[in-house]
Amino acid sequence: MTVWLSRQLILAIHDEQLAEHGGATGIRDEGLLESALARPLNLAGYGQPDTAALAALYAIAIARNLSWMGTSAWLTWRWKRSWR
């Protein structure tokens, strides 16, 4: 069974990382965040990817879309590690 990362979990991880490491707060574009979170679901709907492929796609989509005011590279790494 696939367990999807919720928007709420992603935002909580983001807040945790900001508290620990600092950085700009706020979401730059809600649509980009929603788009990034939908990409793995889309892949799963059109194929049979394994868990590693879905986790990688979460990381890639979040990093490319840069939904937050600050950089997303560190947060992407952290989210990817959340998917176990």
mmCIF file of the N, C-alpha and C atoms, coordinates in Angstrom:
data_MODEL
# 
_entry.id   MODEL 
# 
loop_
_atom_site.group_PDB 
_atom_site.id 
_atom_site.type_symbol 
_atom_site.label_atom_id 
_atom_site.label_alt_id 
_atom_site.label_comp_id 
_atom_site.label_asym_id 
_atom_site.label_entity_id 
_atom_site.label_seq_id 
_atom_site.pdbx_PDB_ins_code 
_atom_site.Cartn_x 
_atom_site.Cartn_y 
_atom_site.Cartn_z 
_atom_site.occupancy 
_atom_site.B_iso_or_equiv 
_atom_site.pdbx_formal_charge 
_atom_site.auth_seq_id 
_atom_site.auth_comp_id 
_atom_site.auth_asym_id 
_atom_site.auth_atom_id 
_atom_site.pdbx_PDB_model_num 
ATOM 1   N N  . MET A 1 1  ? 0.837  -1.175 0.000   1.00 0.00 ? 1  MET A N  1 
ATOM 2   C CA . MET A 1 1  ? 0.000  0.000  0.000   1.00 0.00 ? 1  MET A CA 1 
ATOM 3   C C  . MET A 1 1  ? 0.891  1.251  0.000   1.00 0.00 ? 1  MET A C  1 
ATOM 4   N N  . THR A 1 2  ? 0.590  2.163  -0.859  1.00 0.00 ? 2  THR A N  1 
ATOM 5   C CA . THR A 1 2  ? 1.343  3.408  -0.948  1.00 0.00 ? 2  THR A CA 1 
ATOM 6   C C  . THR A 1 2  ? 0.790  4.423  0.052   1.00 0.00 ? 2  THR A C  1 
ATOM 7   N N  . VAL A 1 3  ? 1.687  5.040  0.795   1.00 0.00 ? 3  VAL A N  1 
ATOM 8   C CA . VAL A 1 3  ? 1.307  6.104  1.724   1.00 0.00 ? 3  VAL A CA 1 
ATOM 9   C C  . VAL A 1 3  ? 1.823  7.406  1.136   1.00 0.00 ? 3  VAL A C  1 
ATOM 10  N N  . TRP A 1 4  ? 0.903  8.301  0.819   1.00 0.00 ? 4  TRP A N  1 
ATOM 11  C CA . TRP A 1 4  ? 1.271  9.567  0.193   1.00 0.00 ? 4  TRP A CA 1 
ATOM 12  C C  . TRP A 1 4  ? 1.616  10.606 1.245   1.00 0.00 ? 4  TRP A C  1 
ATOM 13  N N  . LEU A 1 5  ? 2.590  11.454 0.945   1.00 0.00 ? 5  LEU A N  1 
ATOM 14  C CA . LEU A 1 5  ? 2.938  12.548 1.837   1.00 0.00 ? 5  LEU A CA 1 
ATOM 15  C C  . LEU A 1 5  ? 1.872  13.628 1.712   1.00 0.00 ? 5  LEU A C  1 
ATOM 16  N N  . SER A 1 6  ? 1.305  14.008 2.823   1.00 0.00 ? 6  SER A N  1 
ATOM 17  C CA . SER A 1 6  ? 0.258  15.024 2.796   1.00 0.00 ? 6  SER A CA 1 
ATOM 18  C C  . SER A 1 6  ? 0.871  16.419 2.728   1.00 0.00 ? 6  SER A C  1 
ATOM 19  N N  . ARG A 1 7  ? 0.094  17.345 2.254   1.00 0.00 ? 7  ARG A N  1 
ATOM 20  C CA . ARG A 1 7  ? 0.518  18.744 2.213   1.00 0.00 ? 7  ARG A CA 1 
ATOM 21  C C  . ARG A 1 7  ? 0.837  19.220 3.629   1.00 0.00 ? 7  ARG A C  1 
ATOM 22  N N  . GLN A 1 8  ? 0.036  18.775 4.568   1.00 0.00 ? 8  GLN A N  1 
ATOM 23  C CA . GLN A 1 8  ? 0.224  19.144 5.972   1.00 0.00 ? 8  GLN A CA 1 
ATOM 24  C C  . GLN A 1 8  ? 1.579  18.651 6.494   1.00 0.00 ? 8  GLN A C  1 
ATOM 25  N N  . LEU A 1 9  ? 1.978  17.414 6.146   1.00 0.00 ? 9  LEU A N  1 
ATOM 26  C CA . LEU A 1 9  ? 3.268  16.879 6.560   1.00 0.00 ? 9  LEU A CA 1 
ATOM 27  C C  . LEU A 1 9  ? 4.406  17.657 5.910   1.00 0.00 ? 9  LEU A C  1 
ATOM 28  N N  . ILE A 1 10 ? 4.282  17.948 4.632   1.00 0.00 ? 10 ILE A N  1 
ATOM 29  C CA . ILE A 1 10 ? 5.313  18.709 3.917   1.00 0.00 ? 10 ILE A CA 1 
ATOM 30  C C  . ILE A 1 10 ? 5.501  20.080 4.569   1.00 0.00 ? 10 ILE A C  1 
ATOM 31  N N  . LEU A 1 11 ? 4.419  20.750 4.894   1.00 0.00 ? 11 LEU A N  1 
ATOM 32  C CA . LEU A 1 11 ? 4.517  22.062 5.534   1.00 0.00 ? 11 LEU A CA 1 
ATOM 33  C C  . LEU A 1 11 ? 5.125  21.970 6.934   1.00 0.00 ? 11 LEU A C  1 
ATOM 34  N N  . ALA A 1 12 ? 4.808  20.896 7.661   1.00 0.00 ? 12 ALA A N  1 
ATOM 35  C CA . ALA A 1 12 ? 5.383  20.707 8.999   1.00 0.00 ? 12 ALA A CA 1 
ATOM 36  C C  . ALA A 1 12 ? 6.888  20.478 8.911   1.00 0.00 ? 12 ALA A C  1 
ATOM 37  N N  . ILE A 1 13 ? 7.333  19.693 7.943   1.00 0.00 ? 13 ILE A N  1 
ATOM 38  C CA . ILE A 1 13 ? 8.765  19.464 7.753   1.00 0.00 ? 13 ILE A CA 1 
ATOM 39  C C  . ILE A 1 13 ? 9.448  20.779 7.377   1.00 0.00 ? 13 ILE A C  1 
ATOM 40  N N  . HIS A 1 14 ? 8.804  21.544 6.517   1.00 0.00 ? 14 HIS A N  1 
ATOM 41  C CA . HIS A 1 14 ? 9.341  22.841 6.104   1.00 0.00 ? 14 HIS A CA 1 
ATOM 42  C C  . HIS A 1 14 ? 9.523  23.745 7.326   1.00 0.00 ? 14 HIS A C  1 
ATOM 43  N N  . ASP A 1 15 ? 8.499  23.838 8.156   1.00 0.00 ? 15 ASP A N  1 
ATOM 44  C CA . ASP A 1 15 ? 8.575  24.671 9.361   1.00 0.00 ? 15 ASP A CA 1 
ATOM 45  C C  . ASP A 1 15 ? 9.665  24.185 10.316  1.00 0.00 ? 15 ASP A C  1 
ATOM 46  N N  . GLU A 1 16 ? 9.789  22.869 10.460  1.00 0.00 ? 16 GLU A N  1 
ATOM 47  C CA . GLU A 1 16 ? 10.815 22.288 11.330  1.00 0.00 ? 16 GLU A CA 1 
ATOM 48  C C  . GLU A 1 16 ? 12.219 22.662 10.832  1.00 0.00 ? 16 GLU A C  1 
ATOM 49  N N  . GLN A 1 17 ? 12.425 22.569 9.542   1.00 0.00 ? 17 GLN A N  1 
ATOM 50  C CA . GLN A 1 17 ? 13.733 22.890 8.984   1.00 0.00 ? 17 GLN A CA 1 
ATOM 51  C C  . GLN A 1 17 ? 14.048 24.385 9.089   1.00 0.00 ? 17 GLN A C  1 
ATOM 52  N N  . LEU A 1 18 ? 13.043 25.223 8.910   1.00 0.00 ? 18 LEU A N  1 
ATOM 53  C CA . LEU A 1 18 ? 13.253 26.662 9.078   1.00 0.00 ? 18 LEU A CA 1 
ATOM 54  C C  . LEU A 1 18 ? 13.627 26.993 10.519  1.00 0.00 ? 18 LEU A C  1 
ATOM 55  N N  . ALA A 1 19 ? 12.963 26.335 11.465  1.00 0.00 ? 19 ALA A N  1 
ATOM 56  C CA . ALA A 1 19 ? 13.264 26.576 12.871  1.00 0.00 ? 19 ALA A CA 1 
ATOM 57  C C  . ALA A 1 19 ? 14.697 26.145 13.207  1.00 0.00 ? 19 ALA A C  1 
ATOM 58  N N  . GLU A 1 20 ? 15.138 25.055 12.601  1.00 0.00 ? 20 GLU A N  1 
ATOM 59  C CA . GLU A 1 20 ? 16.468 24.528 12.901  1.00 0.00 ? 20 GLU A CA 1 
ATOM 60  C C  . GLU A 1 20 ? 17.580 25.256 12.147  1.00 0.00 ? 20 GLU A C  1 
ATOM 61  N N  . HIS A 1 21 ? 17.326 25.611 10.893  1.00 0.00 ? 21 HIS A N  1 
ATOM 62  C CA . HIS A 1 21 ? 18.393 26.131 10.039  1.00 0.00 ? 21 HIS A CA 1 
ATOM 63  C C  . HIS A 1 21 ? 18.190 27.577 9.588   1.00 0.00 ? 21 HIS A C  1 
ATOM 64  N N  . GLY A 1 22 ? 17.015 28.138 9.851   1.00 0.00 ? 22 GLY A N  1 
ATOM 65  C CA . GLY A 1 22 ? 16.721 29.499 9.409   1.00 0.00 ? 22 GLY A CA 1 
ATOM 66  C C  . GLY A 1 22 ? 16.358 29.543 7.940   1.00 0.00 ? 22 GLY A C  1 
ATOM 67  N N  . GLY A 1 23 ? 16.031 30.712 7.478   1.00 0.00 ? 23 GLY A N  1 
ATOM 68  C CA . GLY A 1 23 ? 15.685 30.881 6.071   1.00 0.00 ? 23 GLY A CA 1 
ATOM 69  C C  . GLY A 1 23 ? 14.427 31.707 5.919   1.00 0.00 ? 23 GLY A C  1 
ATOM 70  N N  . ALA A 1 24 ? 14.111 32.004 4.678   1.00 0.00 ? 24 ALA A N  1 
ATOM 71  C CA . ALA A 1 24 ? 12.932 32.804 4.366   1.00 0.00 ? 24 ALA A CA 1 
ATOM 72  C C  . ALA A 1 24 ? 11.664 32.000 4.638   1.00 0.00 ? 24 ALA A C  1 
ATOM 73  N N  . THR A 1 25 ? 10.653 32.672 5.142   1.00 0.00 ? 25 THR A N  1 
ATOM 74  C CA . THR A 1 25 ? 9.378  32.006 5.412   1.00 0.00 ? 25 THR A CA 1 
ATOM 75  C C  . THR A 1 25 ? 8.370  32.353 4.329   1.00 0.00 ? 25 THR A C  1 
ATOM 76  N N  . GLY A 1 26 ? 7.358  31.543 4.226   1.00 0.00 ? 26 GLY A N  1 
ATOM 77  C CA . GLY A 1 26 ? 6.265  31.808 3.309   1.00 0.00 ? 26 GLY A CA 1 
ATOM 78  C C  . GLY A 1 26 ? 6.323  30.955 2.054   1.00 0.00 ? 26 GLY A C  1 
ATOM 79  N N  . ILE A 1 27 ? 5.152  30.741 1.503   1.00 0.00 ? 27 ILE A N  1 
ATOM 80  C CA . ILE A 1 27 ? 5.022  29.993 0.255   1.00 0.00 ? 27 ILE A CA 1 
ATOM 81  C C  . ILE A 1 27 ? 4.942  31.007 -0.876  1.00 0.00 ? 27 ILE A C  1 
ATOM 82  N N  . ARG A 1 28 ? 5.815  30.846 -1.849  1.00 0.00 ? 28 ARG A N  1 
ATOM 83  C CA . ARG A 1 28 ? 5.862  31.766 -2.989  1.00 0.00 ? 28 ARG A CA 1 
ATOM 84  C C  . ARG A 1 28 ? 4.690  31.535 -3.931  1.00 0.00 ? 28 ARG A C  1 
ATOM 85  N N  . ASP A 1 29 ? 4.350  30.257 -4.134  1.00 0.00 ? 29 ASP A N  1 
ATOM 86  C CA . ASP A 1 29 ? 3.294  29.935 -5.091  1.00 0.00 ? 29 ASP A CA 1 
ATOM 87  C C  . ASP A 1 29 ? 2.596  28.645 -4.674  1.00 0.00 ? 29 ASP A C  1 
ATOM 88  N N  . GLU A 1 30 ? 1.365  28.751 -4.202  1.00 0.00 ? 30 GLU A N  1 
ATOM 89  C CA . GLU A 1 30 ? 0.587  27.583 -3.763  1.00 0.00 ? 30 GLU A CA 1 
ATOM 90  C C  . GLU A 1 30 ? 0.393  26.588 -4.904  1.00 0.00 ? 30 GLU A C  1 
ATOM 91  N N  . GLY A 1 31 ? 0.170  27.120 -6.105  1.00 0.00 ? 31 GLY A N  1 
ATOM 92  C CA . GLY A 1 31 ? -0.053 26.255 -7.262  1.00 0.00 ? 31 GLY A CA 1 
ATOM 93  C C  . GLY A 1 31 ? 1.148  25.378 -7.579  1.00 0.00 ? 31 GLY A C  1 
ATOM 94  N N  . LEU A 1 32 ? 2.356  25.942 -7.434  1.00 0.00 ? 32 LEU A N  1 
ATOM 95  C CA . LEU A 1 32 ? 3.561  25.156 -7.679  1.00 0.00 ? 32 LEU A CA 1 
ATOM 96  C C  . LEU A 1 32 ? 3.714  24.050 -6.645  1.00 0.00 ? 32 LEU A C  1 
ATOM 97  N N  . LEU A 1 33 ? 3.368  24.339 -5.402  1.00 0.00 ? 33 LEU A N  1 
ATOM 98  C CA . LEU A 1 33 ? 3.439  23.318 -4.362  1.00 0.00 ? 33 LEU A CA 1 
ATOM 99  C C  . LEU A 1 33 ? 2.439  22.200 -4.649  1.00 0.00 ? 33 LEU A C  1 
ATOM 100 N N  . GLU A 1 34 ? 1.222  22.554 -4.963  1.00 0.00 ? 34 GLU A N  1 
ATOM 101 C CA . GLU A 1 34 ? 0.198  21.544 -5.271  1.00 0.00 ? 34 GLU A CA 1 
ATOM 102 C C  . GLU A 1 34 ? 0.602  20.707 -6.483  1.00 0.00 ? 34 GLU A C  1 
ATOM 103 N N  . SER A 1 35 ? 1.173  21.356 -7.478  1.00 0.00 ? 35 SER A N  1 
ATOM 104 C CA . SER A 1 35 ? 1.632  20.654 -8.676  1.00 0.00 ? 35 SER A CA 1 
ATOM 105 C C  . SER A 1 35 ? 2.725  19.648 -8.330  1.00 0.00 ? 35 SER A C  1 
ATOM 106 N N  . ALA A 1 36 ? 3.674  20.059 -7.504  1.00 0.00 ? 36 ALA A N  1 
ATOM 107 C CA . ALA A 1 36 ? 4.763  19.166 -7.105  1.00 0.00 ? 36 ALA A CA 1 
ATOM 108 C C  . ALA A 1 36 ? 4.238  17.959 -6.341  1.00 0.00 ? 36 ALA A C  1 
ATOM 109 N N  . LEU A 1 37 ? 3.285  18.177 -5.448  1.00 0.00 ? 37 LEU A N  1 
ATOM 110 C CA . LEU A 1 37 ? 2.739  17.078 -4.652  1.00 0.00 ? 37 LEU A CA 1 
ATOM 111 C C  . LEU A 1 37 ? 1.870  16.133 -5.482  1.00 0.00 ? 37 LEU A C  1 
ATOM 112 N N  . ALA A 1 38 ? 1.361  16.612 -6.598  1.00 0.00 ? 38 ALA A N  1 
ATOM 113 C CA . ALA A 1 38 ? 0.504  15.783 -7.454  1.00 0.00 ? 38 ALA A CA 1 
ATOM 114 C C  . ALA A 1 38 ? 1.298  14.906 -8.426  1.00 0.00 ? 38 ALA A C  1 
ATOM 115 N N  . ARG A 1 39 ? 2.539  15.241 -8.695  1.00 0.00 ? 39 ARG A N  1 
ATOM 116 C CA . ARG A 1 39 ? 3.313  14.501 -9.699  1.00 0.00 ? 39 ARG A CA 1 
ATOM 117 C C  . ARG A 1 39 ? 3.448  13.014 -9.390  1.00 0.00 ? 39 ARG A C  1 
ATOM 118 N N  . PRO A 1 40 ? 3.781  12.606 -8.154  1.00 0.00 ? 40 PRO A N  1 
ATOM 119 C CA . PRO A 1 40 ? 3.870  11.164 -7.889  1.00 0.00 ? 40 PRO A CA 1 
ATOM 120 C C  . PRO A 1 40 ? 2.518  10.454 -8.037  1.00 0.00 ? 40 PRO A C  1 
ATOM 121 N N  . LEU A 1 41 ? 1.444  11.111 -7.666  1.00 0.00 ? 41 LEU A N  1 
ATOM 122 C CA . LEU A 1 41 ? 0.122  10.506 -7.819  1.00 0.00 ? 41 LEU A CA 1 
ATOM 123 C C  . LEU A 1 41 ? -0.195 10.304 -9.296  1.00 0.00 ? 41 LEU A C  1 
ATOM 124 N N  . ASN A 1 42 ? 0.196  11.272 -10.110 1.00 0.00 ? 42 ASN A N  1 
ATOM 125 C CA . ASN A 1 42 ? -0.008 11.156 -11.546 1.00 0.00 ? 42 ASN A CA 1 
ATOM 126 C C  . ASN A 1 42 ? 0.785  9.980  -12.117 1.00 0.00 ? 42 ASN A C  1 
ATOM 127 N N  . LEU A 1 43 ? 2.042  9.854  -11.711 1.00 0.00 ? 43 LEU A N  1 
ATOM 128 C CA . LEU A 1 43 ? 2.870  8.742  -12.176 1.00 0.00 ? 43 LEU A CA 1 
ATOM 129 C C  . LEU A 1 43 ? 2.257  7.407  -11.776 1.00 0.00 ? 43 LEU A C  1 
ATOM 130 N N  . ALA A 1 44 ? 1.798  7.326  -10.538 1.00 0.00 ? 44 ALA A N  1 
ATOM 131 C CA . ALA A 1 44 ? 1.188  6.075  -10.058 1.00 0.00 ? 44 ALA A CA 1 
ATOM 132 C C  . ALA A 1 44 ? -0.092 5.756  -10.817 1.00 0.00 ? 44 ALA A C  1 
ATOM 133 N N  . GLY A 1 45 ? -0.810 6.784  -11.251 1.00 0.00 ? 45 GLY A N  1 
ATOM 134 C CA . GLY A 1 45 ? -2.047 6.565  -11.993 1.00 0.00 ? 45 GLY A CA 1 
ATOM 135 C C  . GLY A 1 45 ? -1.830 6.035  -13.394 1.00 0.00 ? 45 GLY A C  1 
ATOM 136 N N  . TYR A 1 46 ? -0.646 6.256  -13.951 1.00 0.00 ? 46 TYR A N  1 
ATOM 137 C CA . TYR A 1 46 ? -0.377 5.848  -15.328 1.00 0.00 ? 46 TYR A CA 1 
ATOM 138 C C  . TYR A 1 46 ? 0.676  4.758  -15.446 1.00 0.00 ? 46 TYR A C  1 
ATOM 139 N N  . GLY A 1 47 ? 1.074  4.187  -14.349 1.00 0.00 ? 47 GLY A N  1 
ATOM 140 C CA . GLY A 1 47 ? 2.072  3.134  -14.396 1.00 0.00 ? 47 GLY A CA 1 
ATOM 141 C C  . GLY A 1 47 ? 2.127  2.396  -13.084 1.00 0.00 ? 47 GLY A C  1 
ATOM 142 N N  . GLN A 1 48 ? 3.192  1.636  -12.906 1.00 0.00 ? 48 GLN A N  1 
ATOM 143 C CA . GLN A 1 48 ? 3.375  0.890  -11.672 1.00 0.00 ? 48 GLN A CA 1 
ATOM 144 C C  . GLN A 1 48 ? 4.782  1.147  -11.128 1.00 0.00 ? 48 GLN A C  1 
ATOM 145 N N  . PRO A 1 49 ? 5.047  2.387  -10.746 1.00 0.00 ? 49 PRO A N  1 
ATOM 146 C CA . PRO A 1 49 ? 6.382  2.719  -10.233 1.00 0.00 ? 49 PRO A CA 1 
ATOM 147 C C  . PRO A 1 49 ? 6.599  2.121  -8.850  1.00 0.00 ? 49 PRO A C  1 
ATOM 148 N N  . ASP A 1 50 ? 7.863  1.860  -8.530  1.00 0.00 ? 50 ASP A N  1 
ATOM 149 C CA . ASP A 1 50 ? 8.166  1.377  -7.185  1.00 0.00 ? 50 ASP A CA 1 
ATOM 150 C C  . ASP A 1 50 ? 8.277  2.563  -6.223  1.00 0.00 ? 50 ASP A C  1 
ATOM 151 N N  . THR A 1 51 ? 8.433  2.259  -4.959  1.00 0.00 ? 51 THR A N  1 
ATOM 152 C CA . THR A 1 51 ? 8.476  3.293  -3.929  1.00 0.00 ? 51 THR A CA 1 
ATOM 153 C C  . THR A 1 51 ? 9.639  4.257  -4.144  1.00 0.00 ? 51 THR A C  1 
ATOM 154 N N  . ALA A 1 52 ? 10.766 3.744  -4.572  1.00 0.00 ? 52 ALA A N  1 
ATOM 155 C CA . ALA A 1 52 ? 11.933 4.606  -4.795  1.00 0.00 ? 52 ALA A CA 1 
ATOM 156 C C  . ALA A 1 52 ? 11.658 5.624  -5.900  1.00 0.00 ? 52 ALA A C  1 
ATOM 157 N N  . ALA A 1 53 ? 10.996 5.201  -6.955  1.00 0.00 ? 53 ALA A N  1 
ATOM 158 C CA . ALA A 1 53 ? 10.673 6.118  -8.058  1.00 0.00 ? 53 ALA A CA 1 
ATOM 159 C C  . ALA A 1 53 ? 9.712  7.206  -7.593  1.00 0.00 ? 53 ALA A C  1 
ATOM 160 N N  . LEU A 1 54 ? 8.747  6.842  -6.774  1.00 0.00 ? 54 LEU A N  1 
ATOM 161 C CA . LEU A 1 54 ? 7.796  7.832  -6.265  1.00 0.00 ? 54 LEU A CA 1 
ATOM 162 C C  . LEU A 1 54 ? 8.482  8.822  -5.325  1.00 0.00 ? 54 LEU A C  1 
ATOM 163 N N  . ALA A 1 55 ? 9.355  8.327  -4.449  1.00 0.00 ? 55 ALA A N  1 
ATOM 164 C CA . ALA A 1 55 ? 10.089 9.210  -3.538  1.00 0.00 ? 55 ALA A CA 1 
ATOM 165 C C  . ALA A 1 55 ? 10.987 10.159 -4.320  1.00 0.00 ? 55 ALA A C  1 
ATOM 166 N N  . ALA A 1 56 ? 11.653 9.638  -5.338  1.00 0.00 ? 56 ALA A N  1 
ATOM 167 C CA . ALA A 1 56 ? 12.524 10.478 -6.161  1.00 0.00 ? 56 ALA A CA 1 
ATOM 168 C C  . ALA A 1 56 ? 11.716 11.547 -6.878  1.00 0.00 ? 56 ALA A C  1 
ATOM 169 N N  . LEU A 1 57 ? 10.538 11.186 -7.354  1.00 0.00 ? 57 LEU A N  1 
ATOM 170 C CA . LEU A 1 57 ? 9.714  12.163 -8.054  1.00 0.00 ? 57 LEU A CA 1 
ATOM 171 C C  . LEU A 1 57 ? 9.218  13.258 -7.118  1.00 0.00 ? 57 LEU A C  1 
ATOM 172 N N  . TYR A 1 58 ? 8.880  12.904 -5.886  1.00 0.00 ? 58 TYR A N  1 
ATOM 173 C CA . TYR A 1 58 ? 8.539  13.940 -4.893  1.00 0.00 ? 58 TYR A CA 1 
ATOM 174 C C  . TYR A 1 58 ? 9.700  14.928 -4.778  1.00 0.00 ? 58 TYR A C  1 
ATOM 175 N N  . ALA A 1 59 ? 10.902 14.400 -4.590  1.00 0.00 ? 59 ALA A N  1 
ATOM 176 C CA . ALA A 1 59 ? 12.078 15.248 -4.399  1.00 0.00 ? 59 ALA A CA 1 
ATOM 177 C C  . ALA A 1 59 ? 12.337 16.127 -5.619  1.00 0.00 ? 59 ALA A C  1 
ATOM 178 N N  . ILE A 1 60 ? 12.276 15.545 -6.788  1.00 0.00 ? 60 ILE A N  1 
ATOM 179 C CA . ILE A 1 60 ? 12.535 16.297 -8.025  1.00 0.00 ? 60 ILE A CA 1 
ATOM 180 C C  . ILE A 1 60 ? 11.484 17.383 -8.227  1.00 0.00 ? 60 ILE A C  1 
ATOM 181 N N  . ALA A 1 61 ? 10.227 17.024 -8.053  1.00 0.00 ? 61 ALA A N  1 
ATOM 182 C CA . ALA A 1 61 ? 9.142  17.989 -8.289  1.00 0.00 ? 61 ALA A CA 1 
ATOM 183 C C  . ALA A 1 61 ? 9.212  19.159 -7.309  1.00 0.00 ? 61 ALA A C  1 
ATOM 184 N N  . ILE A 1 62 ? 9.480  18.872 -6.054  1.00 0.00 ? 62 ILE A N  1 
ATOM 185 C CA . ILE A 1 62 ? 9.555  19.940 -5.054  1.00 0.00 ? 62 ILE A CA 1 
ATOM 186 C C  . ILE A 1 62 ? 10.764 20.833 -5.328  1.00 0.00 ? 62 ILE A C  1 
ATOM 187 N N  . ALA A 1 63 ? 11.898 20.221 -5.665  1.00 0.00 ? 63 ALA A N  1 
ATOM 188 C CA . ALA A 1 63 ? 13.105 21.010 -5.935  1.00 0.00 ? 63 ALA A CA 1 
ATOM 189 C C  . ALA A 1 63 ? 12.938 21.883 -7.177  1.00 0.00 ? 63 ALA A C  1 
ATOM 190 N N  . ARG A 1 64 ? 12.341 21.347 -8.215  1.00 0.00 ? 64 ARG A N  1 
ATOM 191 C CA . ARG A 1 64 ? 12.180 22.112 -9.455  1.00 0.00 ? 64 ARG A CA 1 
ATOM 192 C C  . ARG A 1 64 ? 11.147 23.221 -9.346  1.00 0.00 ? 64 ARG A C  1 
ATOM 193 N N  . ASN A 1 65 ? 10.092 22.968 -8.613  1.00 0.00 ? 65 ASN A N  1 
ATOM 194 C CA . ASN A 1 65 ? 9.015  23.957 -8.554  1.00 0.00 ? 65 ASN A CA 1 
ATOM 195 C C  . ASN A 1 65 ? 9.336  25.137 -7.632  1.00 0.00 ? 65 ASN A C  1 
ATOM 196 N N  . LEU A 1 66 ? 10.256 24.970 -6.696  1.00 0.00 ? 66 LEU A N  1 
ATOM 197 C CA . LEU A 1 66 ? 10.666 26.057 -5.796  1.00 0.00 ? 66 LEU A CA 1 
ATOM 198 C C  . LEU A 1 66 ? 9.473  26.862 -5.280  1.00 0.00 ? 66 LEU A C  1 
ATOM 199 N N  . SER A 1 67 ? 8.599  26.191 -4.567  1.00 0.00 ? 67 SER A N  1 
ATOM 200 C CA . SER A 1 67 ? 7.350  26.781 -4.098  1.00 0.00 ? 67 SER A CA 1 
ATOM 201 C C  . SER A 1 67 ? 7.527  27.769 -2.953  1.00 0.00 ? 67 SER A C  1 
ATOM 202 N N  . TRP A 1 68 ? 8.645  27.680 -2.227  1.00 0.00 ? 68 TRP A N  1 
ATOM 203 C CA . TRP A 1 68 ? 8.851  28.528 -1.065  1.00 0.00 ? 68 TRP A CA 1 
ATOM 204 C C  . TRP A 1 68 ? 9.678  29.752 -1.395  1.00 0.00 ? 68 TRP A C  1 
ATOM 205 N N  . MET A 1 69 ? 9.658  30.706 -0.482  1.00 0.00 ? 69 MET A N  1 
ATOM 206 C CA . MET A 1 69 ? 10.396 31.948 -0.669  1.00 0.00 ? 69 MET A CA 1 
ATOM 207 C C  . MET A 1 69 ? 11.904 31.693 -0.715  1.00 0.00 ? 69 MET A C  1 
ATOM 208 N N  . GLY A 1 70 ? 12.404 30.803 0.108   1.00 0.00 ? 70 GLY A N  1 
ATOM 209 C CA . GLY A 1 70 ? 13.832 30.487 0.133   1.00 0.00 ? 70 GLY A CA 1 
ATOM 210 C C  . GLY A 1 70 ? 14.129 29.279 -0.743  1.00 0.00 ? 70 GLY A C  1 
ATOM 211 N N  . THR A 1 71 ? 15.319 28.773 -0.621  1.00 0.00 ? 71 THR A N  1 
ATOM 212 C CA . THR A 1 71 ? 15.715 27.615 -1.415  1.00 0.00 ? 71 THR A CA 1 
ATOM 213 C C  . THR A 1 71 ? 15.034 26.345 -0.930  1.00 0.00 ? 71 THR A C  1 
ATOM 214 N N  . SER A 1 72 ? 14.865 25.371 -1.795  1.00 0.00 ? 72 SER A N  1 
ATOM 215 C CA . SER A 1 72 ? 14.186 24.137 -1.445  1.00 0.00 ? 72 SER A CA 1 
ATOM 216 C C  . SER A 1 72 ? 15.111 22.927 -1.430  1.00 0.00 ? 72 SER A C  1 
ATOM 217 N N  . ALA A 1 73 ? 16.400 23.096 -1.715  1.00 0.00 ? 73 ALA A N  1 
ATOM 218 C CA . ALA A 1 73 ? 17.292 21.947 -1.845  1.00 0.00 ? 73 ALA A CA 1 
ATOM 219 C C  . ALA A 1 73 ? 17.396 21.145 -0.542  1.00 0.00 ? 73 ALA A C  1 
ATOM 220 N N  . TRP A 1 74 ? 17.651 21.825 0.575   1.00 0.00 ? 74 TRP A N  1 
ATOM 221 C CA . TRP A 1 74 ? 17.767 21.115 1.848   1.00 0.00 ? 74 TRP A CA 1 
ATOM 222 C C  . TRP A 1 74 ? 16.444 20.448 2.219   1.00 0.00 ? 74 TRP A C  1 
ATOM 223 N N  . LEU A 1 75 ? 15.352 21.149 2.016   1.00 0.00 ? 75 LEU A N  1 
ATOM 224 C CA . LEU A 1 75 ? 14.043 20.607 2.366   1.00 0.00 ? 75 LEU A CA 1 
ATOM 225 C C  . LEU A 1 75 ? 13.701 19.402 1.503   1.00 0.00 ? 75 LEU A C  1 
ATOM 226 N N  . THR A 1 76 ? 14.079 19.451 0.250   1.00 0.00 ? 76 THR A N  1 
ATOM 227 C CA . THR A 1 76 ? 13.826 18.318 -0.641  1.00 0.00 ? 76 THR A CA 1 
ATOM 228 C C  . THR A 1 76 ? 14.539 17.081 -0.128  1.00 0.00 ? 76 THR A C  1 
ATOM 229 N N  . TRP A 1 77 ? 15.786 17.231 0.281   1.00 0.00 ? 77 TRP A N  1 
ATOM 230 C CA . TRP A 1 77 ? 16.532 16.099 0.819   1.00 0.00 ? 77 TRP A CA 1 
ATOM 231 C C  . TRP A 1 77 ? 15.833 15.548 2.048   1.00 0.00 ? 77 TRP A C  1 
ATOM 232 N N  . ARG A 1 78 ? 15.346 16.418 2.904   1.00 0.00 ? 78 ARG A N  1 
ATOM 233 C CA . ARG A 1 78 ? 14.677 15.997 4.138   1.00 0.00 ? 78 ARG A CA 1 
ATOM 234 C C  . ARG A 1 78 ? 13.371 15.250 3.832   1.00 0.00 ? 78 ARG A C  1 
ATOM 235 N N  . TRP A 1 79 ? 12.597 15.741 2.870   1.00 0.00 ? 79 TRP A N  1 
ATOM 236 C CA . TRP A 1 79 ? 11.337 15.071 2.520   1.00 0.00 ? 79 TRP A CA 1 
ATOM 237 C C  . TRP A 1 79 ? 11.598 13.708 1.924   1.00 0.00 ? 79 TRP A C  1 
ATOM 238 N N  . LYS A 1 80 ? 12.620 13.641 1.108   1.00 0.00 ? 80 LYS A N  1 
ATOM 239 C CA . LYS A 1 80 ? 12.955 12.369 0.485   1.00 0.00 ? 80 LYS A CA 1 
ATOM 240 C C  . LYS A 1 80 ? 13.273 11.339 1.568   1.00 0.00 ? 80 LYS A C  1 
ATOM 241 N N  . ARG A 1 81 ? 13.972 11.767 2.621   1.00 0.00 ? 81 ARG A N  1 
ATOM 242 C CA . ARG A 1 81 ? 14.301 10.856 3.708   1.00 0.00 ? 81 ARG A CA 1 
ATOM 243 C C  . ARG A 1 81 ? 13.064 10.494 4.534   1.00 0.00 ? 81 ARG A C  1 
ATOM 244 N N  . SER A 1 82 ? 12.015 11.294 4.469   1.00 0.00 ? 82 SER A N  1 
ATOM 245 C CA . SER A 1 82 ? 10.778 11.010 5.208   1.00 0.00 ? 82 SER A CA 1 
ATOM 246 C C  . SER A 1 82 ? 10.024 9.828  4.601   1.00 0.00 ? 82 SER A C  1 
ATOM 247 N N  . TRP A 1 83 ? 10.287 9.567  3.342   1.00 0.00 ? 83 TRP A N  1 
ATOM 248 C CA . TRP A 1 83 ? 9.562  8.513  2.633   1.00 0.00 ? 83 TRP A CA 1 
ATOM 249 C C  . TRP A 1 83 ? 10.333 7.216  2.830   1.00 0.00 ? 83 TRP A C  1 
ATOM 250 N N  . ARG A 1 84 ? 9.969  6.466  3.832   1.00 0.00 ? 84 ARG A N  1 
ATOM 251 C CA . ARG A 1 84 ? 10.624 5.162  4.087   1.00 0.00 ? 84 ARG A CA 1 
ATOM 252 C C  . ARG A 1 84 ? 9.598  4.136  4.374   1.00 0.00 ? 84 ARG A C  1 
# 
